[in-house]
Structures are given as structure tokens and as C-alpha cells.
């Protein structure tokens, strides 16, 4: 029934019999034509600039981001400075001067080779005699390890 009431209403609205309505009809016809044109043109305008704008922004960001990492790498070169390990740490990683990152890698190689990671909690490291001299404790978390290593590097 709802469709039956809507259908006559739709039929009644376009059918205008009065002469003044015909005079007004060209004005109305012009207005909807503009609306249709703007509606049809609007989605095209919205999609076309969005497609062209997104890659332009991405390339602009990529171009802007490219120089930034180069500057960061130059600033962070201090992390790659070779440091001399103490005697206790040299027993584990070797006496050769290494960057801090390589010292941590060598420690992990030693820990995994000797199976010093706790079986239940992998974040814990069980120190053997060599590592106990470095850490000062029998058991250390992997997060504490980097801080404790710093005391043994010059």
C-alpha cells in the first residue's frame, strides 16, 4: 500500500496542466539540469583530484623522507664507534674493539651456543661463570643486559 500511495504522488508531481507552470517549467528544467550536471561532474571531480593528489603527496613524502634518513645516519654514527671491552667481557666476546651493537650480537651468540636462556621464561638469561663476572648476578633479563654491558665498554 505504501508503494501505491507513492506512485500517484510521483505521477501527480510531474504532470502540471496550468499554463504558468509551463512557463516556470523551463526555469525548473534549467535548474535540475544544472543540478544533474553538478552531481555528475562532482563525483568525477572528487575522484580525479583524489587519485592525482594521493600519488603526488606520496611522491612528495618520499622525496622529503629520502634526505631525512641520510641525515639521521650521519647523526647516529656514534653507535658504530668501536669500543674496547673489559677483561671480563673480552672473555665472552673477544678482546678486539667492537661497536656496541656487535657486542650485543656476540653475547647472544654466546648465550644461544651455551643454552643459557631460561627454558620457561625466554626473557631471562642464566649466567655461567664468565657472564656472572660481566653481569654481577646469576640471572638477568634481556633488557637489563644492554645496561650491564655498558659498564664494561670504554
Beta strands, then each sheet from edge to edge (+ up, - down):
strand 1: 124-126
strand 2: 139-141
sheet 1: 1+ 2-
end
